Amino acid sequence: MNCPTCMKLEMPMSWFCSQECFKSYWKTHNKLHKAQKQLIKSMRAFKPPPFDYTGPLKPYYVSPMRSVPPETLKPDYYLDGLPTSEMARKRDTAIEIKSKSQIAKMRKVCRLARECLDLAGHAVAVGVTTEEIDKIVHDFCLKNNCYPSPLNYHHFPKSCCTSVNEVICHGIPDSRPLEDGDIVNIDITLYVNGFHGDFKRNVSRR
């Protein structure tokens, strides 16, 4: 059986083996309903800021920043949003020769970032929100013990960048459902063992 409340709230379907199974998990499962109701309330209350937009695309509600487990190695900006090590080397023009060990770490994070990008790209579809894509990216990072580099970088609120149509770059994932013909630029950067791996691609689904 499926959950009627999930259907009513237009949530992903939750299936239960029997009525008894449904009742036994109700307290835990109902927390998802409460979170969805709060999300719907926030989305309805959101109003895009007044701005001379270049096209029909406007910002939608952005959910709160997601967290990363304490055991995950994090960049220096994860708490205050300031990449101090990067800013300290901003005018440094020296070319650093990486060691074999460093190159191996770079390859590892780049493989993970490419895998994450493929996963995010396959999620693009009409009706899917970029918020949902961001959650896929964040969950991938948690599963693979890596940090989503955009998260709190100069206070960026999400784990990836999704730039739709006329948004040039670094778009913030939000609750707007993708429409037929939308072009989505997905920018994925992961942080593992002190190195960042950065990939991006354009995706469109009909």
Secondary structure, 3 states (H helix, E strand, C coil): CECHHHHHCCCCCCECCCHHHHHHCHHHHHHHHHHHHHHHHHHHHCCCCCCCCCCCCCCCCCCCCCCCCCCCCCCCCCCCCCCHHHHHCCCCCCCCCCCHHHHHHHHHHHHHHHHHHHHHHHHCCCCCEHHHHHHHHHHHHHHCCCEECCCCHHHCCCCCEEEECCCCCCCCCCCCECCCCCEEEEEEEEEECCEEEEEEEEEECC
